[in-house]
């Protein structure tokens, strides 16, 4: 009781709470101010971007005009880039989630020779940044004749070492081995056991990996930049960067308002995905962080 009273009357606690609150407010501002800047400036004309304060509206609301111009500029190339990004995300991120789920579950629930070596390789792959592998990947794909094709972006996106490791740790804790043994004793095969029992317990982890792979593929910039040279295969990240570079060229027409509107349209699907799958994402992270 005395220890509890001492802890409750500790004068350092209110001070630490205030410091934590200030840090959280600063972090929230650091996160929300760029988003607010993007939303506000998407309502401005090209002239209004340079003649008004960045965090306040200009006199004329040009949001609708900017939206129409962005979707119709250069024969609607933005919609083509948006479709390419969806293609890379659906096949690349979806395939990466599927492969990570199957491999992680197998490594967690089956014992075989060399399992520790595989574990070390996966951890090593997690530590290697993707940008360090971009140039070797480009050289490999150029020899295979796959550069400047969608496969040059999709195939590397299918590999997610961190997703595999996350499913591995999550499956080891969330899928009881006794439950699998009971299903086998009842005559269920391995595929039936996985798709009827295990996959239901792995849903939070699968959704977590899916969100990570979707965000990574959606925001992927460096790999498509070096792999693709035809604008018709660009994702949104590379396409919008080309618009920004085009606006800075000598004698080029400034289209910064279209770049800002395109950036706003680009982040909307990711925001919606996080809002819809937030509860699965949080539960997946908390469960995946527990060590066996």
C-alpha positions in Angstrom: 0.0 0.0 0.0 2.8 2.4 0.9 4.6 1.6 -2.4 1.3 2.3 -4.3 0.8 5.6 -2.6 4.4 6.6 -3.3 4.0 5.8 -6.9 0.7 7.7 -7.1 2.2 10.8 -5.5 5.4 10.7 -7.5 6.0 14.3 -8.7 7.9 13.1 -11.7 4.8 11.4 -13.2 2.8 14.5 -14.1 6.0 16.0 -15.6 6.7 13.0 -17.7 3.0 12.8 -18.8 3.2 16.5 -20.0 6.4 15.8 -21.9 4.8 12.7 -23.5 1.8 14.8 -24.5 3.9 17.5 -26.0 5.9 14.9 -28.0 2.6 13.4 -29.2 1.2 16.7 -30.3 4.4 17.6 -32.1 4.4 14.2 -33.9 0.7 14.7 -34.8 1.5 18.1 -36.3 4.5 16.7 -38.2 2.2 14.1 -39.7 -0.9 16.2 -40.4 0.6 19.5 -41.6 1.9 18.1 -44.9 -1.5 16.5 -45.5 -3.3 19.7 -44.7 -0.9 21.6 -47.0 -1.7 19.1 -49.8 -5.5 19.5 -49.3 -5.4 23.3 -49.1 -3.2 23.7 -52.2 -5.2 21.3 -54.3 -7.9 24.1 -54.3 -5.6 26.7 -55.8 -4.8 27.7 -59.3 -1.3 27.7 -60.7 -1.0 31.4 -59.9 -2.6 31.0 -56.5 0.1 28.5 -55.5 2.8 31.2 -55.6 0.7 34.3 -54.6 -0.8 33.0 -51.4 0.2 31.5 -48.0 0.9 27.8 -48.3 -1.3 26.8 -45.3 -4.3 29.0 -46.3 -6.8 29.1 -49.1 -6.5 31.6 -52.0 -9.4 33.7 -53.3 -10.6 31.2 -56.0 -11.5 27.6 -55.4 -10.1 25.6 -58.3 -10.4 22.2 -56.8 -12.9 20.9 -59.5 -10.9 22.4 -62.4 -7.6 20.9 -61.1 -9.4 17.5 -60.7 -10.7 17.5 -64.3 -7.4 18.8 -65.7 -5.4 16.1 -63.8 -7.6 13.3 -65.1 -7.6 14.6 -68.7 -4.1 15.9 -69.1 -2.0 14.3 -71.9 -5.0 12.1 -73.0 -5.7 10.9 -69.5 -2.3 9.5 -68.8 -2.9 9.8 -65.0 -5.7 7.2 -65.2 -3.3 4.9 -67.0 -0.7 5.4 -64.3 -3.4 4.7 -61.7 -4.4 1.5 -63.4 -0.7 0.4 -63.6 -0.4 1.0 -59.9 -3.5 -1.0 -59.1 -2.1 -3.8 -61.3 1.3 -3.8 -59.5 -0.5 -3.8 -56.1 -3.1 -6.5 -56.8 -0.7 -8.9 -58.3 2.6 -7.9 -56.6 1.3 -7.2 -53.1 -1.4 -9.9 -53.2 1.1 -12.5 -54.4 3.6 -11.4 -51.8 1.0 -11.8 -49.0 0.0 -15.2 -50.3 3.6 -16.5 -50.6 4.6 -15.0 -47.2 1.5 -16.7 -45.6 2.3 -20.1 -47.0 6.0 -20.0 -46.4 5.7 -18.4 -42.9 3.1 -21.0 -41.8 5.2 -23.9 -43.2 8.3 -22.7 -41.4 6.4 -22.2 -38.1 4.6 -25.5 -38.0 6.8 -28.0 -39.8 10.1 -29.3 -38.7 12.7 -30.1 -41.4 16.5 -30.2 -41.7 18.0 -26.7 -42.4 15.2 -24.8 -40.7 17.6 -22.7 -38.7 19.6 -21.9 -41.9 16.4 -20.7 -43.5 15.6 -18.6 -40.5 19.0 -16.9 -40.7 18.6 -16.2 -44.4 15.2 -14.6 -43.8 16.6 -12.4 -41.1 19.5 -11.4 -43.3 17.1 -10.6 -46.1 15.0 -8.4 -43.8 18.2 -6.4 -42.9 19.1 -5.7 -46.6 17.4 -2.5 -47.9 15.5 -2.9 -51.2 17.4 0.0 -52.8 20.6 -2.0 -52.4 19.2 -4.8 -54.6 17.6 -2.5 -57.2 20.7 -2.3 -59.5 21.5 -6.1 -59.3 17.9 -6.8 -60.0 17.9 -4.5 -63.0 21.0 -6.2 -64.4 19.4 -9.6 -64.0 16.1 -8.6 -65.6 17.9 -6.9 -68.5 19.6 -10.1 -69.3 16.3 -11.9 -69.2 14.7 -9.3 -71.5 12.1 -8.3 -68.9 12.9 -4.6 -68.4 10.4 -2.1 -69.5 7.6 -4.6 -68.9 5.1 -4.9 -66.0 6.9 -8.1 -64.8 10.0 -6.0 -64.0 8.0 -4.4 -61.2 5.6 -7.3 -60.3 8.2 -10.1 -59.8 10.4 -8.3 -57.3 7.3 -7.2 -55.4 6.3 -10.8 -54.8 9.2 -11.2 -52.3 8.5 -9.9 -48.8 11.1 -11.2 -46.3 9.6 -9.1 -43.5 6.1 -10.4 -44.3 7.4 -13.9 -44.2 9.0 -13.4 -40.9 5.9 -11.7 -39.4 3.7 -14.6 -40.5 6.3 -17.0 -39.1 6.3 -15.5 -35.7 2.5 -14.9 -35.7 1.7 -18.5 -36.8 4.0 -19.9 -34.1 1.9 -18.1 -31.4 -1.6 -18.0 -32.7 -2.0 -21.5 -34.2 -1.9 -24.2 -31.5 0.0 -27.3 -32.5 -2.5 -29.4 -30.5 -5.3 -28.1 -32.7 -3.5 -29.2 -35.8 -2.8 -32.6 -34.4 -6.5 -33.1 -33.5 -7.5 -32.2 -37.0 -5.0 -34.7 -38.4 -6.3 -37.4 -36.1 -9.8 -36.7 -37.4 -8.6 -37.4 -40.9 -8.1 -33.9 -42.3 -5.3 -33.4 -44.7 -2.7 -30.7 -44.6 -4.4 -28.4 -47.1 -7.8 -28.8 -45.5 -6.4 -28.1 -42.1 -4.7 -25.0 -43.4 -7.7 -23.5 -45.3 -10.4 -24.5 -42.8 -8.6 -24.0 -39.4 -5.2 -22.2 -39.6 -6.1 -19.5 -42.1 -8.9 -18.2 -39.8 -6.5 -17.8 -36.9 -4.0 -16.1 -39.2 -6.4 -13.4 -40.5 -4.9 -10.5 -38.4 -1.4 -11.4 -39.4 -2.4 -11.8 -43.0 -4.1 -8.4 -43.1 -1.1 -6.8 -41.4 1.3 -8.2 -44.1 -1.2 -7.2 -46.8 -1.2 -3.6 -45.6 2.6 -3.5 -45.4 3.0 -5.0 -48.9 0.3 -2.8 -50.4 1.9 0.4 -49.0 5.4 -0.7 -50.1 4.2 -1.5 -53.6 2.0 1.6 -53.9 4.8 3.9 -52.8 7.5 2.0 -54.8 9.5 4.5 -56.8 13.2 3.6 -57.3 12.6 0.2 -58.8 10.1 1.3 -61.4 12.3 4.3 -62.2 15.2 2.1 -63.3 13.2 -0.7 -64.7 10.7 1.2 -66.9 11.4 3.7 -69.7 8.0 3.7 -71.4 5.6 6.2 -69.7 2.6 3.9 -70.4 3.9 1.5 -67.8 4.8 4.1 -65.1 3.1 3.8 -61.7 1.8 7.0 -60.1 5.0 7.7 -58.1 7.2 7.8 -61.2 4.6 9.5 -63.4 4.0 12.4 -60.9 7.7 12.9 -60.6 8.0 13.1 -64.3 5.2 15.8 -64.3 7.2 17.7 -61.6 10.4 17.5 -63.7 8.5 18.6 -66.8 7.2 21.7 -65.0 10.7 22.7 -64.1 12.1 22.4 -67.7 13.0 25.4 -69.8 10.0 26.7 -71.8 7.7 24.0 -70.3 4.2 24.8 -69.1 4.0 24.8 -65.2 1.6 22.1 -64.0 2.4 22.2 -60.3 -1.3 22.4 -59.6 -1.8 19.1 -61.4 1.1 17.5 -59.5 -0.5 18.5 -56.2 -3.9 17.2 -57.2 -2.4 14.0 -58.5 -0.5 13.5 -55.2 -3.8 14.0 -53.2 -5.6 11.4 -55.4 -2.7 9.0 -54.9 -2.8 8.9 -51.1 -6.6 8.6 -50.9 -6.7 4.8 -51.6 -4.0 4.1 -49.0 -5.9 6.2 -46.4 -9.1 4.3 -47.1 -7.3 1.0 -46.8 -5.9 1.9 -43.4 -9.2 3.2 -42.1 -11.0 0.0 -43.2 -8.4 -2.5 -41.9 -7.1 -0.6 -38.9 -8.4 -3.0 -36.2 -6.9 -6.0 -38.0 -3.7 -4.1 -38.4 -3.4 -3.2 -34.7 -4.2 -6.7 -33.5 -1.8 -8.2 -36.0 1.1 -6.0 -34.9 0.5 -6.7 -31.2 0.3 -10.4 -31.7 3.3 -10.5 -34.1 5.5 -8.7 -31.7 5.3 -11.5 -29.0 8.2 -13.8 -29.0 7.8 -17.5 -28.7 
